[in-house]
Amino acid sequence: MSRFDLDALTWDEKPRRVELAKTVVKNIVPYINNTQKILEFGCGTGLVGLNIAPFVNELIGIDTSKEMVKKFNEKANKLNLNAKAYQKDTFEIDEKFDVVVSSMTLHHIKDINKLSKKLYEITDICFLADLEKEDGSFHTRGNGDVYHFGFSLEELEEYFNDWEIEYKTIHKIKKHKDFPVFLAILRKN
Ligand SMILES: C[S@@+](CC[C@H](N)C(=O)[O-])C[C@H]1O[C@@H](n2cnc3c(N)ncnc32)[C@H](O)[C@@H]1O
Protein backbone atom coordinates (compact mmCIF):
# COMPACT_ATOMS: atom_id res chain seq x y z
CA MET A 1 0.00 0.00 0.00
CA SER A 2 1.44 3.38 -1.04
CA ARG A 3 1.53 6.53 1.08
CA PHE A 4 -1.18 7.94 -1.19
CA ASP A 5 -3.42 4.90 -0.58
CA LEU A 6 -3.33 5.70 3.14
CA ASP A 7 -3.74 9.43 2.53
CA ALA A 8 -6.79 8.90 0.31
CA LEU A 9 -9.05 8.20 3.30
CA THR A 10 -8.53 11.66 4.84
CA TRP A 11 -7.24 13.62 1.81
CA ASP A 12 -10.23 15.96 1.52
CA GLU A 13 -10.16 16.89 5.22
CA LYS A 14 -7.28 19.37 4.84
CA PRO A 15 -8.84 22.78 4.02
CA ARG A 16 -5.59 23.96 2.40
CA ARG A 17 -5.91 21.21 -0.24
CA VAL A 18 -9.52 22.15 -0.97
CA GLU A 19 -8.59 25.85 -1.18
CA LEU A 20 -5.74 25.20 -3.59
CA ALA A 21 -7.91 22.99 -5.80
CA LYS A 22 -10.60 25.70 -5.94
CA THR A 23 -8.01 28.24 -7.11
CA VAL A 24 -6.63 25.84 -9.73
CA VAL A 25 -10.13 25.15 -11.07
CA LYS A 26 -11.00 28.88 -11.15
CA ASN A 27 -7.91 29.54 -13.27
CA ILE A 28 -8.60 26.69 -15.73
CA VAL A 29 -12.36 27.11 -16.24
CA PRO A 30 -12.09 30.16 -18.57
CA TYR A 31 -10.14 28.02 -21.07
CA ILE A 32 -12.40 24.94 -21.28
CA ASN A 33 -15.82 24.14 -22.74
CA ASN A 34 -18.54 21.50 -22.77
CA THR A 35 -17.39 19.78 -25.98
CA GLN A 36 -14.04 18.70 -24.55
CA LYS A 37 -12.71 15.42 -23.24
CA ILE A 38 -10.21 16.12 -20.50
CA LEU A 39 -7.56 14.00 -18.79
CA GLU A 40 -6.40 14.71 -15.27
CA PHE A 41 -3.26 12.80 -14.28
CA GLY A 42 -2.58 12.33 -10.58
CA CYS A 43 -6.28 13.03 -10.04
CA GLY A 44 -6.28 11.98 -6.38
CA THR A 45 -9.77 12.13 -4.85
CA GLY A 46 -10.94 14.54 -7.55
CA LEU A 47 -10.58 17.87 -5.75
CA VAL A 48 -9.68 19.44 -9.09
CA GLY A 49 -11.16 17.07 -11.69
CA LEU A 50 -14.63 16.70 -10.18
CA ASN A 51 -14.97 20.48 -10.08
CA ILE A 52 -13.93 20.75 -13.73
CA ALA A 53 -16.24 17.92 -14.86
CA PRO A 54 -19.46 20.03 -14.87
CA PHE A 55 -17.88 22.37 -17.46
CA VAL A 56 -16.71 19.72 -19.95
CA ASN A 57 -18.08 16.80 -21.96
CA GLU A 58 -16.08 14.10 -20.19
CA LEU A 59 -13.41 14.01 -17.50
CA ILE A 60 -11.09 11.03 -17.17
CA GLY A 61 -8.89 10.83 -14.08
CA ILE A 62 -5.91 8.57 -13.69
CA ASP A 63 -3.85 7.91 -10.62
CA THR A 64 -1.39 5.23 -9.56
CA SER A 65 -3.10 4.96 -6.15
CA LYS A 66 -5.96 2.46 -6.01
CA GLU A 67 -7.55 4.15 -2.98
CA MET A 68 -7.43 7.62 -4.54
CA VAL A 69 -9.19 6.22 -7.63
CA LYS A 70 -11.81 4.55 -5.44
CA LYS A 71 -12.56 7.82 -3.61
CA PHE A 72 -12.73 9.75 -6.90
CA ASN A 73 -15.27 7.30 -8.36
CA GLU A 74 -17.42 7.21 -5.21
CA LYS A 75 -17.65 11.02 -5.27
CA ALA A 76 -18.26 11.15 -9.06
CA ASN A 77 -21.13 8.64 -8.75
CA LYS A 78 -22.71 10.48 -5.83
CA LEU A 79 -22.58 13.76 -7.77
CA ASN A 80 -23.78 12.03 -10.97
CA LEU A 81 -20.93 13.52 -12.99
CA ASN A 82 -19.60 12.40 -16.36
CA ALA A 83 -16.26 11.63 -14.76
CA LYS A 84 -14.44 8.37 -14.14
CA ALA A 85 -11.03 7.54 -12.74
CA TYR A 86 -8.75 4.58 -13.50
CA GLN A 87 -5.74 3.21 -11.68
CA LYS A 88 -3.00 3.87 -14.21
CA ASP A 89 0.40 5.47 -14.53
CA THR A 90 0.50 8.60 -16.68
CA PHE A 91 3.03 6.91 -18.98
CA GLU A 92 0.47 4.19 -19.86
CA ILE A 93 -1.92 6.64 -21.53
CA ASP A 94 -2.07 6.41 -25.34
CA GLU A 95 -5.47 7.94 -26.05
CA LYS A 96 -5.73 11.58 -27.21
CA PHE A 97 -7.43 14.30 -25.14
CA ASP A 98 -8.53 17.88 -25.93
CA VAL A 99 -6.93 19.12 -22.73
CA VAL A 100 -4.74 17.63 -19.99
CA VAL A 101 -4.74 19.04 -16.46
CA SER A 102 -2.82 18.17 -13.32
CA SER A 103 -2.29 19.62 -9.86
CA MET A 104 0.47 18.89 -7.33
CA THR A 105 1.57 15.73 -9.15
CA LEU A 106 4.50 16.91 -11.26
CA HIS A 107 6.94 16.88 -8.31
CA HIS A 108 6.12 13.19 -7.75
CA ILE A 109 7.09 12.22 -11.31
CA LYS A 110 10.79 11.41 -11.73
CA ASP A 111 11.33 11.78 -15.47
CA ILE A 112 9.80 15.09 -16.57
CA ASN A 113 11.48 14.94 -20.01
CA LYS A 114 9.63 11.67 -20.62
CA LEU A 115 6.40 13.22 -19.31
CA SER A 116 6.82 16.17 -21.68
CA LYS A 117 7.06 13.76 -24.64
CA LYS A 118 4.07 11.73 -23.44
CA LEU A 119 1.92 14.85 -23.08
CA TYR A 120 3.02 16.03 -26.55
CA GLU A 121 1.71 12.73 -28.00
CA ILE A 122 -1.70 12.91 -26.36
CA THR A 123 -2.79 16.57 -26.34
CA ASP A 124 -2.29 20.13 -27.65
CA ILE A 125 -2.84 22.01 -24.38
CA CYS A 126 -1.98 21.29 -20.75
CA PHE A 127 -2.62 23.07 -17.46
CA LEU A 128 -0.07 22.07 -14.84
CA ALA A 129 -0.19 23.43 -11.29
CA ASP A 130 2.58 22.68 -8.83
CA LEU A 131 4.94 24.15 -6.27
CA GLU A 132 7.34 26.86 -7.31
CA LYS A 133 10.97 26.18 -6.39
CA GLU A 134 11.09 25.28 -2.67
CA ASP A 135 13.80 24.38 -0.14
CA GLY A 136 12.69 20.76 0.43
CA SER A 137 10.71 21.56 3.58
CA PHE A 138 7.20 21.39 2.03
CA HIS A 139 6.67 17.64 2.67
CA THR A 140 7.00 17.61 6.43
CA ARG A 141 6.69 13.79 6.56
CA GLY A 142 9.76 13.31 4.38
CA ASN A 143 10.68 13.44 0.72
CA GLY A 144 10.58 9.70 -0.03
CA ASP A 145 8.37 10.01 -3.12
CA VAL A 146 9.33 13.58 -4.00
CA TYR A 147 11.58 13.87 -7.06
CA HIS A 148 11.60 17.66 -7.44
CA PHE A 149 11.54 20.50 -4.91
CA GLY A 150 9.15 22.53 -7.05
CA PHE A 151 9.90 24.04 -10.46
CA SER A 152 11.07 27.40 -11.74
CA LEU A 153 9.93 28.67 -15.13
CA GLU A 154 13.51 28.15 -16.42
CA GLU A 155 13.42 24.46 -15.45
CA LEU A 156 10.02 23.96 -17.05
CA GLU A 157 11.29 25.63 -20.23
CA GLU A 158 14.11 23.06 -20.39
CA TYR A 159 11.87 20.07 -19.74
CA PHE A 160 9.02 21.26 -21.97
CA ASN A 161 11.13 22.70 -24.79
CA ASP A 162 8.62 21.63 -27.47
CA TRP A 163 5.93 23.71 -25.78
CA GLU A 164 5.17 27.40 -25.41
CA ILE A 165 4.75 28.10 -21.67
CA GLU A 166 2.72 30.70 -19.80
CA TYR A 167 3.68 30.57 -16.09
CA LYS A 168 1.90 32.47 -13.34
CA THR A 169 1.72 32.34 -9.56
CA ILE A 170 -1.88 31.61 -8.62
CA HIS A 171 -1.78 30.64 -4.95
CA LYS A 172 0.26 30.37 -1.75
CA ILE A 173 -0.03 27.27 0.45
CA LYS A 174 0.31 28.34 4.08
CA LYS A 175 2.29 25.87 6.20
CA HIS A 176 5.27 26.73 8.47
CA LYS A 177 5.87 29.30 5.70
CA ASP A 178 4.23 30.26 2.42
CA PHE A 179 4.75 27.97 -0.58
CA PRO A 180 3.79 29.66 -3.86
CA VAL A 181 2.00 27.53 -6.47
CA PHE A 182 2.24 28.18 -10.22
CA LEU A 183 -0.10 27.37 -13.05
CA ALA A 184 1.75 26.62 -16.27
CA ILE A 185 -0.28 26.66 -19.48
CA LEU A 186 1.51 24.63 -22.13
CA ARG A 187 0.69 24.98 -25.80
CA LYS A 188 2.41 23.15 -28.62
CA ASN A 189 5.02 25.33 -30.41
C1 LIG B 1 -0.09 15.32 -4.09
S1 LIG B 1 -1.26 14.23 -4.78
C2 LIG B 1 -2.36 15.37 -5.62
C3 LIG B 1 -3.75 14.81 -5.81
C4 LIG B 1 -4.74 15.78 -6.45
N1 LIG B 1 -4.29 16.22 -7.76
C5 LIG B 1 -5.03 16.96 -5.57
O1 LIG B 1 -4.63 18.08 -5.93
O2 LIG B 1 -5.66 16.79 -4.52
C6 LIG B 1 -0.38 13.46 -6.11
C7 LIG B 1 -1.13 12.30 -6.74
O3 LIG B 1 -0.39 11.86 -7.88
C8 LIG B 1 -0.45 10.44 -7.96
N2 LIG B 1 0.68 10.01 -8.80
C9 LIG B 1 2.01 10.01 -8.51
N3 LIG B 1 2.73 9.61 -9.56
C10 LIG B 1 1.85 9.33 -10.56
C11 LIG B 1 1.99 8.89 -11.91
N4 LIG B 1 3.18 8.60 -12.44
N5 LIG B 1 0.87 8.74 -12.68
C12 LIG B 1 -0.36 9.00 -12.13
N6 LIG B 1 -0.54 9.41 -10.86
C13 LIG B 1 0.54 9.59 -10.09
C14 LIG B 1 -0.43 10.00 -6.49
O4 LIG B 1 -0.94 8.70 -6.31
C15 LIG B 1 -1.28 11.08 -5.83
O5 LIG B 1 -2.64 10.73 -5.78
The ligand as a Gaussian input file, in Angstrom:
#p B3LYP/6-31G(d) Opt

LIG

0 1
 C       -0.088000      15.316000      -4.085000
 S       -1.263000      14.225000      -4.776000
 C       -2.359000      15.374000      -5.621000
 C       -3.749000      14.813000      -5.806000
 C       -4.744000      15.777000      -6.448000
 N       -4.293000      16.220000      -7.757000
 C       -5.030000      16.957000      -5.571000
 O       -4.630000      18.076000      -5.933000
 O       -5.660000      16.794000      -4.521000
 C       -0.380000      13.464000      -6.109000
 C       -1.131000      12.302000      -6.744000
 O       -0.391000      11.858000      -7.883000
 C       -0.453000      10.440000      -7.963000
 N        0.683000      10.008000      -8.804000
 C        2.009000      10.015000      -8.505000
 N        2.730000       9.606000      -9.560000
 C        1.848000       9.335000     -10.562000
 C        1.986000       8.889000     -11.909000
 N        3.181000       8.601000     -12.442000
 N        0.868000       8.739000     -12.676000
 C       -0.362000       8.998000     -12.132000
 N       -0.544000       9.408000     -10.856000
 C        0.543000       9.591000     -10.087000
 C       -0.427000      10.003000      -6.494000
 O       -0.935000       8.698000      -6.313000
 C       -1.284000      11.076000      -5.835000
 O       -2.643000      10.726000      -5.776000

